[in-house]
Amino acid sequence: MICFGKQQASSERKRFDDALKAQKEARRKKEEIALQKKLDNSQEEYIIAIYFFEQYHSQRAWTTAEEATNIYSRLPNEAQQLKAVKEQILIRYLGLGWNEAHHPWSSGGTTFSSRHLFNHLVQKVIPLANKYEVSQEPPLTLPAPSNLPQLGEKSVIAETLQVGWFQNMIQFKEKAHSIRDEREKEGRGDQWSEQQRSLMPEVDSTLIGF
C-alpha cells in the first residue's frame, strides 16, 4: 500500500512537471511571436524613416521660412500643397525623430487645411533645426524583450536582443537597407526621385544653354 502510494505520488509529480513544462513552452512561443511581430513593425517604420531622413539631407527639404513660402505659393492646388506640407512635417517627425514637429492631420472631425499645417511648419517645425542637433542616421527604437512572469523563461529572441544589443542594431539596420534596395529593384519606391525638389527650378538666364 505504501509502495503504491509512492508510485502514485511520483506519477502525479511527473504529470505536474510535464504540465508546467508545456505551460512554459507555450508562453515562450507566444512571447517570441509577439516580439517578432514588433520587430517586423519596427523594420517597416525604420525603412520609412530612412526615406524621410535622406530627404532632409537633399534638395527636397524646405530649410527656411522663405524657401517654404516660395515653394508653397507656387504649388498649383490645395491637394499638392497639402501633400507637400505633410511631407515636410514628416521629414522632421519620422526622419529625424523630432517629436515636437508632430501635428495631427485632423481633429474632432475637422481635417486641417494645407494653410493651417503650413503655418505649423513655418512657425514651429522649421525652427526646430535651431534647437536640435541633426542626427547622423534615422531614429531607431527596437522593442525591448520583456521577462515572462514567474514561470516563464526568456525566449531565444529576447536573449539574443539582450546579449550583443549593439550587434543586433547593426544587423537590423543592414537588413532594413537591404529590404529597401530589393523593393526598389522591383519598382516599389525610388530614393532618388524622392530627393528631388518639390518644384522644378524656374528657367532663367543661368539655365540657358544647359
N, C-alpha and C positions, 0 to 999 in steps of 0.2 A: 504493500500500500504506500509506504513511504517512498519507495523507488519509483512507483507510478506517479506520485505527486511531483517528484523532482523532474521526471520526464515531461510532465505537463507544463511545469514552470519554465523549463528550458525551451519548450516548443513555443509557449506564449511570448517569451522573451525574444525569440528569433523572429516571430511574426511582427512584434513591435519594432524591432530593429529594421526589418525589411520595409515596413510601412514608413518608418522615419527616413530611411534612405531614399525611398521613392518620392517622399514629400520634398526632400532636399533637391533631388534631381529635377523635379517638376518646377520648383521655384527658380533653380539655376537657369533652366531653359527659358522660362518666362522672362527673367531679367535680361538674358542675352538677346532675346528677340526685341525687347523694348529698347535696349541700349543700341542695338544695331540700327533700329529704325531712327533713333535720334541721330546717330552718326550719318545715316543716309540723308536726313533732312539738313544736317549741318553742312554736308558736302554740297548740296544744291545751293544753299544760302551763300556758301563761300564762292562758288562759281559765279553767282550773280554779283557778289561784291567785287570780284576780280574785274569784271567789265566796268563797273562804276568807278573803281579805283583808277583804272587806266584812263578813263575819260577825264578824270580830274587833272591828269598829267598830260592832257592833249589839248588840241585847239577847240575841243567840244565844250570845255568848261567856260562859263562866264565868270571871270575873276574879279570884275569891278562892277559897281552900280552903273557906271556909264556904259560899259560894254553890254551889260544885261538890258538896259533901257533901249539901246540902239538896236539890238537883235530882236528883242521882244516886239518893238514897234514896227519892225519890218516884216514880221511873220504875217501871212495873208489872212488868217482867220482865227477864230476862237479855238477851234479844235487843235490847230497846230501850236498855238500859243500855250494852251493848257498842257499838251504833251511835252513841250519843250521845258516849261517851268517845272513840271513834276520831275522830269529827268534831272534838272539841275539840283533840286532838293534831294533826290535820292542819291546823287553823286556824293553828297556830303554825309547823308544819313547812313546809307548802306556801304558806300565805297570807302569812307573814312572813319565811320563809326562815331560821328558827332551826333549824339542823341538830341541835342538842342535844335538840330536842323529839322527834326520831325514836325510834320503838320498833317492832320487828317485831311483826306480828300473831301469829306462830307461830315456833317454833324447835325443831329436832330432832324434828319430827313432833308436837309438842305445841302446841295452839292456846291462846293466853293468854286467860284469863277477863276479864270486864269489871272485876272487882275488882283483878286484877293490873295492868291498864292504868290503872285509876283511881288506884291508888297512884302510878304513874309520873307521871300527870297532876298530881296534887296536890303530890307531893314534888319533882318535877323540872321539869315543864313550866310550870306557872303562875308559879313564882318567877323564871322567865327574864325576866319583864317588869321585874324589878328590875336585871337585868344588861344587857339590850339596849335600845337606843332603837328605838321602833317607826317603821318607815319610812313615807314618805308615799304609797307605792304598792307593789304586789306585786313580789316579786323577779323579775327577768328576766335570763336569760343567753342571748344569741344565739350560735349556733355560729360559731366563728371560721373564716374561709376559710383553707384550707391551701395552701401553694405546691406546685405539681406538681413532681415530681422531674426535674431536669436538662432534659430535652427539653420538659417541659410549660410551658404558659403559664397564667397566672391566668385563670379563667373570668370571664365577664361578671358573674355574680352575685358572685364573690369580689371583683372590682374595685369593684363597687357597695357591698359591705359595708365595704370598707376606706376608700373615699372617701366622705365625708359620713356617717360612722358614726352621729353623733348624730341626723341627719335620718331615717336608716333606723329608729332606735329609736322615734322618734315615730310614724312611719308604721306600724311593726309593732304598736305598742300601739293605735293608732286602728283598725287592721284587726281586731284581736282583739275590741275592744269592739263593732265593727260586726257581726262574725260572731255574737257572743253575742246581740246585740239581734235579729238576724234569726232565730236559733234560737228565742228566746223568743216571737217573733211566731207561730212555727209550733207553739208549745206544748211546746218542748223546753227545760225549765228555767224557773225563776221566781226571780229575785234577791230579790224582796220576801218571798216565803214562806220562803226560805232564811235570812232575817234575823230571823224571829220567834223568840220564846222557845222553849226546848226543851219547856217545860210552860206551860200556861195559868196565869195568876196565880190564887191561891186567892181565893175570894169572901169578902170580909169587909165590915165596915161602911163602909169607904172607897169600895167599889164599888157600894153600894146606890143606886139611883136613876139609874144610867147604862145 
